[in-house]
Amino acid sequence: MKVSLTLEHTDASTQARAGILSTPHGEALTPAFMPVGTVGAVKGIEVGLLEKTGAKIILGNTYHLALRPGEELVQKLGGLHKFIGWNGPILTDSGGFQVFSLAQRRKITEEGAIFQSHIDGRKIMLSPERSMEIQLALGSDIAMAFDHVVALPNEEDVIYDAMQRSVRWAVRCRDFVVESGQSLFGIVQGGLNRAYRIECAQRLVELDLPGYAIGGLSVGEPPELMYETLDYTTPELPREKPRYLMGVGTPWDLLEGIARGVDMFDCVMPTRNGRNAMAFSDEGKIRLRNQIYRDDERPLEEGCPCPACQRSRAYLRHLFIAGEMLGPILVSIHNVTYYERLMARARAAILEDRFAQFLQERKEGWFANGVK
């Protein structure tokens, strides 16, 4: 079956949407946050505990899994779902961003990207067809089109050329997956240029893909420019298909994206910050290494069901100060749970036509504690 989105309701005063994402491996309610399992594991969180956070769909990465253990081994052992023990939906990124951010001595041609592995330096060619071949072997529910990512800020002609190439590559990805039945999402590129973004979106929509992502954002530009880009990009995408904002971000960013009609998000922020003793909460960021939490008996978040919140802030701080590995594990679990609960609360607010109020309440709570 193809991945599809059933829209249930759109908020009365914003573009926020609540829906059901259907995939061959089950459903996920939207808005949805996807924890990042780059190499087949969400860092520090065992699959059984990950399920208890409320996560329904996770992300794996084509680039990393192809380098090790190799897609052939994953396929031989039953595909990515069986290999990692996750029974729900999986989305795999195409590797385009990793070629941009990690690969050494890369060269982009019309055929694809030639680069050196950041692991062992061997020369690798990743093309649209090769990216699709790897993702097919992994067996993900959603495969992302291979795109050309460039740094921002950049020359306008460089951004436009990369956008055009991303569209041409999307056509090649679509032509590859026609026979496989895997659901392909296109990626809208174009930097911060309104005309480029709209052109890219319109040309990708002509391909009639199962879903669409907005890429190339949250790469250092001010949040306000990202929100502005979403303002004119999401209206160009089909109402009846899922919209995915890639690599974003903070809880504030997620809610701003939802208000502009985005359905899906992913980011390493919950686990990366969890490993570094920072917890997310409605009162803002809790930096557990701070001395003020040395004898703090409170949980990270009242009412949170995660195992970290069954302990005190003082105990969690002690784990980090003592160098105990349980600290990063517990706070990572809490942060993913917080993101998933935030999505569930946003969804409830959308269904009740009070998302604008919910957004304002969350902003006021975070802003009062110096967080944005």
C-alpha positions in Angstrom: 0.0 0.0 0.0 1.0 3.6 -0.6 1.5 6.0 2.3 -1.5 8.3 2.6 -2.9 11.0 4.9 -6.5 11.2 6.1 -7.2 14.8 7.2 -9.5 14.9 10.2 -9.6 18.6 11.0 -8.0 22.0 10.3 -7.9 24.5 13.1 -10.3 27.4 12.7 -7.8 30.2 13.1 -4.5 28.7 11.9 -3.4 26.3 9.2 -2.8 23.6 11.8 -4.0 20.1 10.7 -4.8 16.9 12.5 -4.8 13.7 10.5 -3.9 10.0 10.3 -0.8 8.9 8.4 -1.4 5.4 7.1 1.6 3.1 6.1 2.3 -0.5 5.4 3.5 -0.8 9.0 0.6 0.9 10.8 -0.7 4.4 11.5 0.7 7.5 13.1 -1.4 10.4 14.3 -0.4 13.8 13.0 1.1 16.2 13.8 3.9 13.6 14.3 7.4 13.9 15.6 9.8 11.2 14.4 12.8 10.4 16.7 16.0 10.0 14.7 17.5 6.5 14.5 20.3 7.4 12.1 22.2 4.1 12.2 19.2 2.0 13.2 18.9 3.1 16.8 17.6 6.2 18.5 20.6 7.0 20.6 20.4 5.7 24.1 16.8 4.4 23.9 16.0 0.7 23.6 13.1 0.0 21.2 10.7 -1.1 23.9 11.3 2.1 25.9 11.0 4.1 22.7 7.5 2.7 22.1 6.5 3.9 25.5 7.5 7.5 24.7 4.5 7.7 22.3 6.6 7.6 19.2 4.8 5.8 16.2 7.2 6.5 13.4 11.0 6.8 13.3 13.7 7.9 10.9 16.7 6.0 9.6 19.5 7.3 7.3 20.5 5.9 3.9 24.0 7.3 4.0 25.0 5.9 7.4 23.3 2.5 7.0 24.8 2.0 3.6 28.3 2.6 5.0 27.7 0.3 7.9 26.5 -2.4 8.2 25.5 -2.1 4.5 22.1 -2.4 3.0 22.8 -5.9 1.7 23.2 -7.2 5.2 20.1 -5.4 6.5 18.1 -6.9 3.6 19.5 -10.4 4.2 18.5 -10.2 7.8 14.9 -9.3 7.0 14.9 -5.5 6.4 15.3 -2.6 8.6 12.2 -3.2 10.7 13.2 -6.7 11.7 16.9 -5.8 12.0 16.2 -3.2 14.7 13.1 -4.7 16.2 10.8 -1.8 15.3 7.3 -2.8 14.1 6.0 0.7 13.3 6.5 2.9 10.2 10.1 4.0 9.2 11.1 6.9 7.0 14.6 6.9 5.5 16.4 10.0 4.6 18.1 10.0 1.2 21.6 10.8 2.2 21.7 14.1 0.5 22.1 16.2 3.6 24.9 13.9 4.9 26.8 14.1 1.6 26.6 17.9 2.2 27.5 17.9 5.9 29.7 14.9 6.5 31.4 13.7 3.3 34.9 14.7 2.6 36.1 15.9 -0.8 32.7 15.6 -2.4 32.0 16.5 -6.0 28.5 17.0 -7.3 27.7 16.2 -10.9 24.4 15.7 -12.8 24.9 12.0 -12.3 25.1 12.3 -8.5 27.6 12.9 -5.7 31.1 11.4 -5.5 32.6 11.6 -2.1 34.9 10.0 0.5 33.4 8.2 3.4 33.8 10.0 6.7 34.5 6.6 8.3 37.3 5.1 6.2 37.9 7.5 3.4 36.8 5.1 0.6 35.4 6.6 -2.6 31.6 6.3 -3.0 29.1 7.3 -5.6 25.6 8.2 -4.5 23.1 9.0 -7.2 19.3 9.2 -7.2 19.0 5.6 -8.4 21.6 4.4 -5.9 19.8 6.2 -3.0 16.5 4.6 -4.0 18.2 1.2 -4.4 19.6 1.4 -0.8 16.3 2.6 0.6 14.4 -0.2 -1.2 16.8 -2.8 0.3 16.3 -1.3 3.8 12.5 -1.6 3.3 11.4 1.7 4.7 7.8 2.7 4.4 8.8 6.2 3.2 11.8 6.9 1.0 13.0 10.4 0.6 14.1 11.7 -2.8 17.9 12.3 -3.3 18.4 16.1 -3.3 21.2 18.6 -3.7 21.7 20.5 -0.4 23.8 23.7 -0.3 25.0 25.9 2.5 23.2 29.1 3.4 23.8 31.9 2.8 25.0 31.3 -0.7 25.1 32.8 -4.2 21.6 33.0 -5.8 22.8 31.1 -8.9 24.2 28.3 -6.7 20.9 28.0 -4.8 18.9 28.0 -8.0 21.1 25.5 -9.7 20.8 23.1 -6.7 17.0 23.5 -6.7 16.8 22.7 -10.4 19.0 19.7 -9.9 16.9 18.5 -7.0 13.8 18.5 -9.2 15.6 16.6 -11.9 16.9 14.1 -9.4 13.3 13.7 -8.0 12.1 12.7 -11.4 14.8 10.0 -11.5 13.9 8.8 -8.0 10.2 8.6 -9.0 11.0 6.6 -12.2 13.0 4.2 -10.0 10.3 3.5 -7.4 7.4 3.2 -9.8 7.9 -0.6 -9.9 8.8 -1.1 -6.2 5.7 0.4 -4.7 7.7 2.2 -2.0 6.3 5.6 -1.2 8.5 8.5 -2.3 8.4 12.0 -0.8 9.9 14.9 -2.8 11.9 17.6 -1.1 11.3 21.3 -1.8 14.6 23.2 -2.0 15.3 26.9 -2.9 17.0 28.4 0.1 15.3 31.6 1.4 14.2 32.7 -2.1 10.4 32.8 -2.4 10.3 32.4 -6.2 12.7 29.4 -6.1 10.7 27.7 -3.4 7.4 28.1 -5.1 8.8 27.0 -8.5 10.3 23.9 -6.8 7.1 23.0 -5.0 5.0 23.4 -8.1 7.3 21.3 -10.2 7.4 18.5 -7.6 3.6 18.6 -7.2 3.3 17.8 -10.9 5.1 14.5 -10.2 2.1 13.5 -8.0 4.2 12.0 -5.2 2.6 10.4 -2.1 4.1 13.2 0.1 6.3 16.3 0.2 9.0 17.6 2.5 10.5 21.0 3.0 14.3 20.8 3.2 17.3 23.1 3.5 16.0 25.0 6.5 17.1 25.2 10.1 20.7 25.4 8.9 21.6 28.6 10.7 19.1 31.1 9.4 17.0 33.1 11.9 13.8 31.3 12.9 11.7 34.1 11.6 13.0 33.5 8.1 12.3 29.8 8.4 8.7 30.6 9.4 8.4 33.1 6.5 9.6 30.4 4.1 6.9 28.1 5.4 4.3 30.8 5.0 4.6 30.8 1.3 5.8 27.2 0.7 3.2 25.0 2.5 0.2 26.6 0.5 1.8 25.3 -2.7 1.7 21.7 -1.4 -1.3 19.4 -1.9 -3.8 19.7 1.0 -4.5 16.0 1.0 -0.9 14.8 1.2 1.5 14.8 4.2 3.9 17.7 4.6 7.2 17.1 6.4 9.6 19.8 7.7 13.0 18.2 7.8 15.5 18.5 10.7 13.3 20.8 12.8 13.8 21.5 15.7 13.0 23.2 19.0 9.5 22.7 20.6 8.8 26.4 19.6 9.8 25.6 16.0 7.5 22.6 15.9 4.5 24.5 17.0 5.2 27.3 14.6 5.5 24.7 11.8 2.2 23.1 12.8 0.5 26.5 12.7 1.6 26.8 9.1 0.2 23.4 8.0 3.2 21.0 8.6 2.3 17.4 9.6 5.6 15.7 10.3 8.9 16.6 11.9 12.3 15.0 12.9 15.2 16.3 14.8 18.2 14.9 16.9 17.6 17.7 19.4 15.7 15.7 22.1 18.4 13.0 22.3 21.4 15.2 21.7 20.4 17.5 24.5 19.4 14.6 26.7 23.0 13.3 26.4 24.2 16.7 27.5 22.1 17.0 30.7 19.5 19.3 29.2 15.8 18.5 29.6 12.8 20.1 27.8 9.7 21.1 29.8 6.8 23.5 29.7 8.8 25.8 31.9 11.7 25.8 29.4 15.1 24.2 29.3 16.3 22.5 32.5 20.1 22.4 32.6 20.7 19.7 35.1 24.4 20.3 35.7 23.5 23.6 37.4 24.0 23.8 41.1 20.4 24.9 41.8 19.2 21.3 41.1 21.6 19.7 43.6 18.8 19.2 46.2 15.7 19.7 43.9 13.1 17.1 44.8 10.8 17.9 41.9 10.5 15.7 38.8 11.5 17.3 35.5 7.8 17.7 34.5 4.7 17.1 36.7 2.4 14.5 35.1 5.0 13.2 32.7 4.9 9.3 32.7 8.5 8.7 31.6 10.9 6.9 33.9 13.1 10.0 34.3 10.1 11.8 35.9 9.7 9.1 38.5 13.0 10.4 40.0 14.0 13.8 41.3 16.0 16.5 39.5 18.6 16.1 42.2 19.0 12.4 41.4 19.2 13.0 37.6 21.8 15.7 38.2 23.8 13.3 40.4 23.9 10.8 37.6 25.5 13.3 35.2 28.0 14.6 37.8 29.0 11.0 38.6 29.4 10.2 35.0 26.8 7.4 35.2 25.5 6.4 31.8 21.9 6.1 33.1 21.7 9.9 33.2 21.9 10.5 29.4 19.5 7.5 28.9 16.8 8.8 31.2 16.9 12.4 30.1 16.9 11.3 26.4 13.8 9.2 27.1 12.2 12.2 28.9 12.9 14.6 26.0 11.5 12.3 23.3 8.4 11.7 25.6 8.1 15.5 26.0 8.1 16.0 22.2 5.6 13.3 21.7 3.3 14.6 24.4 3.6 18.1 22.9 2.4 16.7 19.5 -0.5 14.9 21.2 -1.5 18.1 23.0 -1.2 20.1 19.8 -3.4 17.6 18.0 -6.0 17.8 20.7 -6.0 21.6 20.5 -6.4 21.4 16.7 -9.4 19.1 17.0 -11.0 21.5 19.4 -10.3 24.6 17.3 -8.0 26.1 20.0 -4.6 25.6 18.6 -3.9 29.4 18.5 -4.6 29.6 22.2 -2.4 26.5 22.9 0.4 28.0 20.9 0.2 31.3 22.8 0.1 29.5 26.1 3.2 27.5 25.3 5.1 30.6 24.0 4.2 32.5 27.2 5.5 29.7 29.4 8.7 29.3 27.5 9.3 33.0 27.1 8.7 33.6 30.8 11.7 31.4 31.4 13.9 33.0 28.7 13.4 30.3 26.1 12.6 30.6 22.4 
